Amino acid sequence: MRPSIETEFAVQDLPATRGTWKLALFLALTALFAGVMLTGVSAWFLGAVALAGAGPAAFSFNFHVPAAFVRLFALTRTVAKYGERVVGHKAALLDQVRCRSALFSAMAASPTTRRAGWQLADQDRLSDFIDDVEDVDYARLRIGLPVKSLLAALGFLAVATLVLAPLAMLPILLMLAATAILAGRLLPRTRSLWGRVRAERRAAARQFGMALASSVPLRAERRWTEMLDAGFDRLAAAEAGRLSSRRDMAILDTAAGAFGPLAAACVLGTAWALGYRGEALLPAGLLAFAWLGLGETVQGVSRMLVARVKEEEARHGIREWTAGSQLSSGEPSSAPTAVATLELLRMPLVAPDGRLLGGTVHLDLQAGRPVVLAGPSGCGKTSLLKQVAGWLATPRGGQVLGDGVPLEPSARRRLFHLGLHDAAVMADTIRENLFAPDASDRECWDALEAVELDGRVREAGGLDAWLRQDVVSLGEAQRLNLARALLSPLSVILLDEPTEHLDRRQAARIMDRLIDSFSDRILIFSSHDNAMLHGDRRVQLVRLGDPHAPSAARGSPSSAPRRSR
C-alpha cells in the first residue's frame, strides 16, 4: 500500500537523510561555538596586549598562543559554516526529491487526475504545493538548526556566567524574556499577514491565468485590461502584507540586536562591581564578548519566526490540497473494484457554482444500455456527470448506488472514468497523452483507429511523437479524449459532450464504435445534439429540459419512437 502524502511529510527522518541532518547539526554547533569563542578570545587578546604594554610584562608576554587561537577559531568557523550549508542543503534537497517524487508518483497512478484528463486539476494549488514542499523542508535549515544551536550556546554561556558573574544572569534573563514576549505578541499578527499574502497571491495567479487563457475573447470584449488590473491589485495587496510583516520584524530585530551589547555590558559591569581589575577582569571580558558574539545569532530570531509561520501555512496548505484526493491506494479492502448496475437516486440538477436548477434525476443503468443526457446548455448535464463521478459534492438527498450499495465519492472516483469535453493535451508524447501506461501498442493503435486519429498520429511520427496543445485542433483533441476513454479499464464511462467539435457524419461513426466497444460497461454521456441517436434502440434518451422553463420535465426517459438498426 502506497503511503499518503501526509504520511510522507510526517516521516521527517528517513535513513537516507538522518545521518546527513545529524552532520549538519554538528557543523552548525561547531560554527556557532567557534564564532562565539573567536569574538571572546579576540577581545581577551586585545585586553591582554593592552595590559602587558603598560609595564614590564610586555617583554615576557607571549602573543603567539592567543593569536594561534584566534586563527584556529576563525578557520573553524569558516569551514564549519560552509560545511553546514553544503550538508544541510543537501539533506533538504534529498527530502524535497523524496516528497515530490511521492506526490507525482501518486498523481500519475491516480484515477482522479490521470483518468479524468487533468481538466479538474487546480493548477494554482499545485504550484502552491510545490512551494509548500520547499517551505516544509527548508524549515529545518531556517528554524531547526539555528534554534538548537542557539539553545546550546545560551546554556553554555549561562553556566559560565553563573560561575564568573552570577548577578549578570538576572538582567540577561529579563532581556531574553522581553524578546520572547515581543516575538509571542508578533506571532499571531505575522500568521494573519502571511495568510492574507498567500490568499492574495493565489487569487492574483488565478486572475492572470484566466486572463492569459482567454486573451483573445477578453480583448474582443474590452475586458483584458480590467482583468489584468484586478490581478495587479491582488499582487499589490500581497506586497502590502509582506511590507507590514517586514516592519514588524524590524521591531523584533531592533530588540534582538540590543541583546548582545547589553548582555556584554551586564557581565563587565557585574565583574567590575565585584572588584575585578587588571588581569582579573580578562576572563570576564572574554565572557562578555562571547555574549556579544552570540547576539549576532539572536538577531536571526525574526527570520526564525517568519520561517515558522511559513512552515505552518505550508503544512496547512498540504493538508488542504491533499484532503479528499486520491493520492494513495488506501481504499478499504471491501470497496468494489467494478459495478454491473448503477442507480442514481434523487440527484438534484445544479449549476457549476452549486446553485440548484430545480428538478431531480432518477436513473437505473446497466451494462450494454447507454444513457444520453440531452438538453440545452446550462441545464446541468456536465455538473450531473461530475457529481456522479465524485468530483463535485452530491447535493443533499442525492445518492449513487453501485450494485445496490451506496458509493462514496472516493469510491466513485476510483471506479468511474470521466471524460470532459474540454480535453487537456500535455506537452508529452502521444503515448503518455493516452493516459494508459499499461496498454500495449496494438491497443493504443486500435483506440486511435476507432476515433479516426490513427492517420494523424502516423503522420506525426507514431506513439512516441511529441504532442502539444497548439498543434492539434479542437476536434483532434476531442478524439484523443475519446481514445483515452476506450483505453480505460473502468466499469463506468462518463463522457461530457463526446461529439462536440466533430462534424455530424464523423460523430455518428465514432459514437457507433464507442457504443459497441462499451457494450459490457455502463455508459452515460451528455449531448446538445441527440438527433443522430434519437432512434437508436441501444440508447436510452433522458431529457433534462430547459432551465428557463420551470415546468419542464427533467430526468424522464424519452418515449419517442425508435428505429430498428
N, C-alpha and C positions, 0 to 999 in steps of 0.2 A: 504493500500500500504506500503510495506516494505521500510524504508529509505535506501538510498545508503550508501556505506561505507564512502564516502567522507562527506556525511551529518552527519554520526555518529561522525566523527572526528571534524566536525565544531561545534558540540554541546559540549562545554567544561564543562559547569556547569549544571549538572543534579541534581534534588532534592536529589538523593541518595548520592551524594558526595559534594554538595555545602557547607553544614554545616561543613563537615569534613575538607574541604580545608580552610574555614574561621578559624576554630580552629587551624589548622596547622600554618596559617599565624600569628595568635595571639601569639602562643607559640614561633614562630621564632623571632618576635619582642621583646617578653619578654626576650628571651635568649640573644639577642644582647644587649638590654638595660642593663641587669644585668651584662654582660661581660664588657661592657664599664665602667659602674659605679664601678665594682669591681676593675678594674685597677686604676681608678681615686681615689677612696676612699683609696685604699691601699697606693698609693703614698702620698696622703694627710696625712694619718695616720703616715707614716714614717717621713714625714717632720715635722709634729706637735710634734711627740715624740722627734725628734732631737732638735727642738727649745725649748721645755719645759725642756729638760735635760741640757740646757746651763745656767739655772738660777733658782731662787726660784720657778718659775712656775711649776717645776717638782713635788713639793709636793702637789699642788692642781689640777694637770692635771688628768682628768677623762678619762681613756683609754677604759673603758668598752663600752661606746656608739659607738665609731668608730669601735672597734673590733666586736661588735654585727652586725654593718652594713656590715663589711667585710664578716662575716659568712653568713648573710642573702643573700647578692648578690651572694656569691659562691654557696649556696644551690639552689637559684632561677635559676641561670644559668644552673646548672647541671640538675635540674628537667625539666626546660623548653626545654633544648636542646634535652634530650632523649624523652621527650613527643612529641616534634615537629617531631622527626624522626619516632616515632611509628605511630603518627596520619597521617603524610604526606605520609609515605609508605603505610599505609592502604588505604588512598584515591587514591593513584596512582595505587595500585593493583586492587581496585574496578573498576577504569576506564579501566584498562587493560582487566579485565574479561569482562566488557561490550563490549569493542571494538572487542575483539577476538571472543566473542560469536556471535556478529553481523556478523563478517566475515564468520565463519564456518556455521552458520545457513543459510546465503545466499548461500554459496557454496553447501551445502547439498541439497538445493532446486533448484539449478541452472542447467538447461539442459546442459549448456556449460561445466560443469565439470562432474556431476554425469552421465548424459545420454550419454556422449561421451566416457565414460570408463576411464577418468582421464589420458589417454595417452598423451594428449596435455598439461597437467598442467606443468608449468615451476617451477620445484622444487626449484631451487636456488633462484628464485624470491620470491617464497612462504616463504622460510627461511628468506630472507631479510625483507619480510613484517612483519613477527613476531618480528624481531629485531626492525623494524621501529616503531611498536606499542609501544614498550618499550621506545624508544628514545623520541617519542612524549609525552608520559605520564610523564616520569621522567624529562622532561624539566621543569616542574613546580618546582620540588624539586631542580634542578640544576640551574635554571635561575629565575623563578618567585618569589619564596620565598626569596632567597638571595638578589635579586635586590630591591624588595620592602623594605626589612629590611635595606639594605644599604642606600637607599634614605631617609628613615625615620630618621636613625641615623645621616646622614650628615646634614639634615635640623635642627635637634635638636642641634647639636654641632655648626653649623654655627650661629644660633641665640645666643647661649651662648658666642661664640667668639666675635660676634659683640658688645655684652654688656661689656665684660671684656677687650678684646684686639682687637679692630676693625681693626687695621692696619695689624694684622696677617692674615686676610682673603685674602689679596691680594696675597701673595706667596702661600697660600693654594689653592686658585682658580687656580693659574698658574700651580701648580703641578697636580691638577685634570684635567686641560685642556691638559697638556702634556701626561698624562696617557691615556686620551680618544683618543687623536690624534694617539698615538702609537697603541692602540687597533684597531682604524679605519684603519690604514695602514696595519696591520697584518691580518685583517678580509678577504680581497679578496684572499690573499695567502693561508690562512687556508682553505677557501672554496675549492680552487683548489686542495690542497693537499688531503683533505678528499674525494673529488670526485674521485680523482685518486686511493686512498686507497680502496674505495668502489668498483670501477670498477675492480681493480686487484684482490681483494678478491673474487668477484663474478666469475671472469674468472678462478681463481685457483680452486674454488669449482666445477665449471663445468668441468674443466680438470680432477680433481680427480674422479668426478662422472663417467665420460666417461671411465676412466681407470679401475675403480673398476667394472663397469658394464660389461666390455669386457676384463677381466683379462686373461682368457684362450686364446682367439684368439690373443690378443696382445702379450702374451708370446710366442705363436707359431710363430708369425711374427717378434719376437725380437724387438718389439716396446714398451714393457711395461716400461722399464727404461726411454726411451725417453719421454713417456707421463708423467711419474711421475716427471722427471726433469723439464719439462715445467711447471707443476703445482707448484713445489717448487720455480721456478724462479718468478712466479707470486706472490707467498707469500712473497718472498724476496723483490720484488718491493713495495708491500704494506707496509711491515715493514719499508722500507727506507722512504716512505712517512710519516709514523707515527713518525719516528725519526726526520725528518725535522720539522714537526709540533711541536714536543716537544721542539726542540731547540728554535723555535720562541716563544713558550710560556714561556720558561726560561728567555728570554729577557724581556718579559712583566712582569713576576713575579719579576724580579730584580727591575724594575722601580716601580712597585706597592709596593714592600717590603720597599722601601725607603720612601714611603709617610708618614707612621705613625711616625717614628722618626723625620723626617724633619718638619712635622706639629707640633709635640710637641715642638721641638726646636724653631720654629717660635713664638708659643704662649708664651713660657717662655722668649724668647729674647725680645719680644714686651713688656711684662709686666715689665721686668727689665728696659727697656729703658724708660718706663712711670714712673719709680720711685717706684715701688712696692718692699718693702723689708720686711723681717721677716714674721710675721703672715699675712701681707697684700698680700704676694706672694703665700700663701697656696691655695686660690681659683683658681688662675691662674695655679698652679701646678696640681690641681685636673683636670682642663680642659685640660691641656697639656697631661696628662697621659690618659685621656679619648680618645683623638685623637690617642694616641699610641695604645690603645686597639682596636680602630676602624680599625687601619692599618692591623690587622690580617684578618679582613673581606675583606678589599680592595685587599689583596693578592690573594683572590679567583677569581679575575676578569678573569684570564686566563681560569679557569675551566668553568666559565660562558660563555666565548667566544666560547670555543670548544663545549659546550653543545648547544649553539645557532646554530652553524654550523651543528651539527649532527641532530638537530631538523629540520632545513631547508632541509637537504638531505633526512631525513626520510619522511617529508611531500611530497617532490617531488617524492620520490620512491613510496609512497602510491598512488599518483595521476597517476603515470605512470603504476603501476601494475593494478589499477582498471579501467584505461581508456579503454572503449570499452568492459569491462567484463559484463557478465550477472549476476551482483551481486544484482540486485533488480528486482522487478516486475514492474518497471516503464515503461512498454511498452505503447504506445498510445492506447487509448480505441478503436480506429478504426482498430488496427492491427488485421489481421485474426488469428483465432485460429486453422484453418485447411485449407488444399487446396485439391481440387479434380483433378486439372490438373497442370502440371508443364512444363514450356518451357525453354530450355537453348538456348540462342541466342549468336552465335559467341563467344563461350567460348574457349579462346586460351589454347593450351596444354603447360604446363610449368613444369620445373623440381622443386624439393623441394626447391632449392635456388632461385627460381623466374626466372630462365633463360628460355627464350622462346624456345620450341622444334619445333615450326612450325606447321601449321595447326590449324583448329578450329573445334569445335563440335557444331552441332545444332540438338536438340532433342525435340520432343513433347512427353510428358509422361502423362499417365493416370492410374488411379487405375485399378488393375487387369491385367496389361500388363507389366510385369517386363522387365527391360533392363539390359543386361550384357555387361560390357565394357571389351572387350577381347584384349589382346595384350601382347607383351613381356615385361620383366622387364625394367623400365626406359622410357617407352613411355608416362608417365604422368597420369596413371589411378588414383593412390592414391591422387595426387595433385589436380586432377579434382574433386574428391569427396570432398576433403577438401574445395575447392573453393565453390562448390555448397552448402555445409553445412554452409558456412560463417566463417570457421576457418582461411582460407587464403584469402588475398585480391584478388578480381577478377581483372585480368589484364584489361587494358583499352580496351573497345569495347565489352567485355563480359557482359551478363545480364541474370538474372534469374527472370522469371515471374511465379507467382502463381495465377491461375485463371485469367490470363491476366493482373495482377497488378504487377509492379516491387517490388521485395522483397529485402530489405536492409539486410546486413549480420546479424545484431542483430535479425531481424525477422526470418531469416532462422535458426539461432542457436536455436531459441525458438521452431520452427516448425519441424525441421529435426532431426532425430536420426542418428548419425554417429558411426558405429562400426568398429574400425580399427582392422587389423589382429593381431597386437601385443597386445593381451588382457592383461590388468593390473589386478592383483589379490591383493587385500588388505589383510592385516593381520586382519581379522574380521570374523564374522560368514558368512555362505553361504547365509543366507537371506540378509544380508547387501551387499554382493558382487553381488547380482542380481540387485541392484540399482532400486528397485521397492517397496518403502516403503508402497504404498497403495494397493499392490497386496495381495490377500488372499493366504492362504497356498495351496489351491486347484489350484489356477492359477500358483503358483510357481512350484508345482509338475508337472502340465501339460506341462509347458515350459521345465523343465528338462527332462521329458519323451520324448518330441519332439526332443530333441537334444541328446537323449540316454545317459543322465548323471544321471538319477534318481537312478539307481542301485548303482553307485559310491557314491552318496550323502547319501543313506540309510546306506551303509557300514560305512561311516564316522561318522554317528550319527544323520543325519537329517538336517533340515534347520538351526538349531541353533548350528551346529558343527562348530568348529573353522577352518579357512582356511588360508593357507599361500602360497606364490608363490612357495616355494621349495617342496611342497607336491603334486603338480599337474603337469602333463605332458603338453607339448605344445598343444597336441590335446584336452586335458580336458579343458585347459584354453580357447582355441578357442571355444569349445562348450558352455562353460559358457558365453562367449561373445555373442554367438547366442541366448542363453536363455534370456539375457538382451534385445536383440532386440525384441524377441517375447513378452516380458512383457511391451515394450514401448507403450504408448498410442498415439504416434505422428503419423501424417498422411503421412510422407515421411520417408522411411527407406533407409539408405545408408550403404552398407556393403562392406568393403575392403577385398578381398580375403577370403570369408567366408569358403571356403573348404580347406584352407591351413592347413597342419599338420593332415589332415584326409585322410584315405585310400579311394580309389575310390568308393567302394560299400557303405561304411558308408556315404560319402559325398553326393552320389546320393540320398540315403534315406532321409537324413536330408534336402537337398535342396528341395526335393519334398514337404516335410511338410512345409518348410518355404514359398514356393511359394503359397501353398494352404492357409496358415494362413494369408498371406498378400494380399489376393485376393481383399480386399476392400481398399487397400492402394497403394501408389506409391512406387515401389521398384526398386532401382538401385544397382547393385553390380559389382565388378570387378573380373576378373579371368584370371589366366595364362592358365588354362586347361579348355577349353569350350567344349571338346568332348562330355561329358555326357549331355550337354544342347543344343547341336548344332541343333538337330531336334525337339526340344520341341516347340509345337505350342504356348505355353503360353509365351515364352521368345523371346524378340527382341534382336538380336545379333548385337553389334556395334564394329567393329574392329578399333582400334586406330593405328595400323601399327607399323612398326619398326622405332625407332628414327634415325637409321643409314641409312635409305632409304628415302631421301627427297621426292621422287616422289610417295611414298606410299599413298594410300587413307586413310584419317583419319576421323573418326566420321561418316562414312556412314553405314546405315543398311545393314546387310548381306543379300544377295539374295540366299543363299544356300538352297537346298531343305529341306523340313521339313517333319518329320514323324508324323503320327497320333498317338494319345495316346488312 
